[in-house]
Amino acid sequence: MRRLTFLIAALFILIAGGGLTMQLIAGGGNLLPVLQQVSAPDASRTTVLPWKAEQLFLMVGFILFNLIGIGATLAALFWILDRGLRRSKAEASNESAPEAAERG
């Protein structure tokens, strides 16, 4: 039953993706959307408007802030899990040590 549910979900995702791809192709003919920057043929490609530079700076800052947050969260999670694992191993070895001493 679990495999059947997974198969149905995977097929649904593939069909939905195919439908969206067909709409994209039928809409403009281009597979990837292209944003035209300027209409003047002699325009400079290296000149950046101030508001575009600000948006780029904010986007890069947002991405870096989130990546650092994700890394810190994962580091804290792994540290807590490792700490719990070490404690449980220590408790298990302390509980089994008296039993081994009684047998020997």
C-alpha positions as CSV (number, residue, x, y, z in Angstrom):
1,M,0.0,0.0,0.0
2,R,2.9,2.3,0.8
3,R,4.6,1.7,-2.5
4,L,1.3,2.3,-4.4
5,T,0.8,5.7,-2.6
6,F,4.3,6.7,-3.5
7,L,3.8,5.6,-7.1
8,I,0.6,7.6,-7.4
9,A,2.2,10.7,-5.9
10,A,5.2,10.4,-8.2
11,L,2.9,10.0,-11.3
12,F,0.8,13.0,-10.2
13,I,4.0,15.2,-9.8
14,L,5.2,14.1,-13.3
15,I,1.9,14.8,-15.0
16,A,1.6,18.2,-13.3
17,G,5.2,19.0,-14.3
18,G,4.5,18.0,-17.9
19,G,1.4,20.1,-18.0
20,L,3.3,23.2,-16.7
21,T,6.0,22.6,-19.3
22,M,3.5,22.4,-22.1
23,Q,1.9,25.6,-21.0
24,L,5.3,27.3,-20.9
25,I,6.2,26.2,-24.4
26,A,2.7,27.0,-25.8
27,G,2.7,30.5,-24.2
28,G,5.7,32.1,-25.9
29,G,7.7,29.5,-27.7
30,N,10.7,29.9,-25.5
31,L,11.5,27.2,-23.0
32,L,13.1,29.6,-20.6
33,P,11.7,33.0,-19.9
34,V,14.0,35.9,-21.0
35,L,13.8,39.3,-19.5
36,Q,14.9,42.0,-21.9
37,Q,17.0,44.6,-20.1
38,V,17.0,47.4,-22.7
39,S,15.6,48.0,-26.2
40,A,18.5,50.2,-27.4
41,P,21.0,48.2,-29.5
42,D,23.9,50.4,-28.4
43,A,23.2,50.2,-24.7
44,S,26.0,49.2,-22.2
45,R,25.8,45.7,-20.7
46,T,28.0,46.7,-17.8
47,T,26.0,49.7,-16.5
48,V,23.8,48.8,-13.5
49,L,21.0,51.1,-12.3
50,P,21.2,52.0,-8.6
51,W,17.9,50.2,-7.7
52,K,19.0,47.0,-9.5
53,A,22.3,47.1,-7.6
54,E,20.5,47.6,-4.4
55,Q,18.2,44.7,-5.1
56,L,21.2,42.4,-5.9
57,F,22.9,43.4,-2.7
58,L,19.7,42.7,-0.7
59,M,19.2,39.4,-2.4
60,V,22.8,38.2,-1.8
61,G,22.6,39.4,1.9
62,F,19.3,37.5,2.4
63,I,20.7,34.3,0.9
64,L,23.9,34.5,3.0
65,F,21.9,35.2,6.1
66,N,19.6,32.2,5.5
67,L,22.5,29.9,4.7
68,I,24.3,30.9,7.9
69,G,21.1,30.3,9.9
70,I,20.6,26.9,8.3
71,G,24.2,25.9,9.1
72,A,23.8,27.0,12.7
73,T,20.6,25.2,13.1
74,L,22.0,22.0,11.7
75,A,25.1,22.3,13.8
76,A,23.0,22.7,17.0
77,L,20.8,19.8,16.0
78,F,23.7,17.5,15.3
79,W,25.4,18.5,18.6
80,I,22.3,17.8,20.6
81,L,21.8,14.4,18.9
82,D,25.5,13.5,19.5
83,R,25.2,14.5,23.1
84,G,22.2,12.3,23.6
85,L,23.8,9.4,21.9
86,R,26.9,9.7,24.0
87,R,24.8,9.8,27.2
88,S,22.8,6.8,26.2
89,K,25.9,4.8,25.4
90,A,27.5,5.8,28.7
91,E,24.4,4.8,30.6
92,A,24.2,1.5,28.8
93,S,27.9,0.7,29.5
94,N,27.4,1.6,33.2
95,E,24.4,-0.7,33.5
96,S,26.1,-3.6,31.9
97,A,29.3,-3.3,33.9
98,P,27.9,-4.5,37.2
99,E,26.3,-7.5,35.6
100,A,29.6,-8.5,34.0
101,A,31.3,-8.2,37.4
102,E,28.7,-10.4,39.1
103,R,29.2,-13.1,36.5
104,G,33.0,-13.1,36.6
